[in-house]
């Protein structure tokens, strides 16, 4: 099994220049190869797709034509070709769209490089990472310790905010956690992010409200500077003031995303550590598209991220995750099963007319979800 570890890096000017150059050169190779394949397909549509071996054998030829290609990490160049050939394979299987040309105007740039001997490794205190052609780069891993022997590959990225990160792919074993013998149902909401059947509520931070004013301020400036640059006939790529404000906006968005991701990681870790059986409601993408309310659409984005992270954590730590249909879970009484009909969203507490239990709306729903999940477990 593989695990990706995010890691901030702080290259110096010289290293940043090499990174930028590698972005450019790997993109060049990608576009050259893609262009060639497109032409080949246009000329004879019956021809079979070239394999990675054939494609990579063309690299030396290209390097002779464009000697500057030798200035950057050669593994990164190979990886670019490899990714292209894999993308084509996926396309023919119907998993993805036809590969596109890459542009230098994309705000997120990246390149991949795989391990060859000891070319990628961390120093003893994990403050520096050795990367091909770059040497030792200052870094800050998001986890305590990465074992050098486990490193498989590294992707160097530049975020839209201009910051550099790498994600390190490492092999990981199944790290089954001790069994607790407990099960839990989880109801996902807007004002509280997650509510467990035990009555614990994980609050959701109103990040878009918190950063609303800042974001609005910089978005306004960005729009004004774009117009100004256009009026002066400057290409947006060279418009320094516009780029500055664009990076400000990107930084705020990144801040929001990172905080949200961090919260979700905390909640999911908490859950897999404390419960063996976790039951959540099925999330439907159609529900997400129907909702035009901002808070709700943001919440549903987080729910999907929550589900993705919880799924892989359950797999790694040997826990059971079930998804159940949330139909009528907010209507039934979790104690006696009486259906008291639809309730307005404003009603947070209600008393069951049959068994007179006083319910918190969300906790009751979470308990219902748990019960459905446990019933399913018995059937299987
Ligand atoms: Zn009842």
Boltz pocket constraint, residues with backbone or C-beta under 6 A from the ligand:
constraints:
  - pocket:
      binder: B
      contacts: [[A, 333], [A, 334], [A, 335], [A, 336], [A, 337], [A, 338], [A, 352], [A, 353], [A, 354], [A, 355], [A, 356], [A, 357]]
      max_distance: 6.0
